[in-house]
């Protein structure tokens, strides 16, 4: 399952595109005569509160390109709430959307086309596709999974429910001493090795939850991942590495997965702990955390669908999941109802993070974190999250120095890109995520950093995400006319979009699984 960003703030008008973008659009429109409109008009719905500058610029560029090819286009920017409502009701012809993953498995892109999936932005249904998707999902080996998924991708590329556009490069400017900041292609942000007394960073979208079980958007994940951890993690190279588990092993039939937990790891202090011993992480805590997630309204409950007894538990027919087994204090086993190796990657999701078994059901996690992560949440006021270093954190760096280095971490929600830029320039932020709205300030037209920013370090990561157009496959004329959809696909100049709009800080995408995903490099 992939993750989509949600922003439930009050509706507002989209930000204006940059001056350079306006010139680009003008030059495209004037460089050649407009073609006569042929065929039906296409309305493109998009969320004007989510990456507003980028969405507006891309939408206008596409509109200009389509008009030159005789395709009439109407742009339909709406608020976040209305966007999600219309998408769920199927009240759209096409939508400009984004898709990004929080684990390194190609299934995350393909789930949107499975007829029984929940989100389904394209409303696509195909018995042939469902068969290929399930065959890949339940394949006994990685090679078999990739083979079936490649067949599924070939089918989608032929039928064009999505038109892939590009994948982003995420760009950060770092103050000189913040050079230890790390991130990966799945947008996990690691401040543990920043060698500063205090580290200050920001996000441009609102946080929806501080509960790992419910963390489904990037902003929530940004905060949650500082205080909570799972059995495994992704490193800066997007490789699976040990976290609360030091090792793991599948059974020969791939129908069970056993973890050996790290001894001596302690949860952050909290008033509900009665003894010091209750703070040590054990296999019972893992079992309790997984069952807690299944009891919640988490969008990730599907990750345990193939665990023995999970369906009965979710249906309220049992109070225990026999497939979650605490073998001993530090040994936890997941027993599956069929071979299912993909479950390992799915355990990277924040919903699979470990919380203490004694956590009260009504505990307010905004009062303070109760995880095992490097930073302890001290306060959250809806705008600023303040953390202090966890003095009992289990991890050390390659030289044996204890992590984290900073004593405090502050994450602020700053929606206005120019406000964030000013804060960084004045030394109020140590890490600045550079959105498209700031490209004209930071980069030359050829993508080189402008001289004014040479004193700062540039941190770039190619994201395994996808920006795309999705057709409503259940609504005519576009959803039931392959020729019309292919005509739109052929009208897009992806190289122009990447080179001139993003100054080379993106990659053209030609398939529903972008390059860089394991098995689809």
Secondary structure, DSSP 8 states (H G I E B T S, - for coil): --B-----S---------HHHHHHHHHHHHHS------S--EEEEEETTSSHHHHHHHHHHHHHHHHHTT--EEEEEE-HHHHHHHHHHT--SEEEEEEE-SSS-THHHHGGGSTT-S--TT----HHHHHHHHHHHT-SSHHHHHHHHHHHHHHHHHH-SEEEEEEEEEEEEE-GGGTT-EE-TT--EE-TT--SSEEEEEESS----S-GGG--SHHHHHHHHHH---SEEE-TTS-EEESSEEEEEE-TTSSEEEEEE-TT-B----TT--SGGGGB--HHHHHHHHHHHHHTT-TTGGGGTTBTTHHHHHTTS-S--TTEEEEETTEEEEEBSS--TTHHHHTTSGGG----TT--TT--GGG---S-SSEEEEEE-SSEEEEEE-TT---B-TTS-BS---SEEEEEE---HHHHHHHHHTTS-SEEE--GGGHHHHB-TTS-B-GGGTTSEEEEEE-SEEEEEEE-TTSTTGGG-HHHHHHHHHT--HHHIIIIISTT-EEE--SSS-TTSTT--
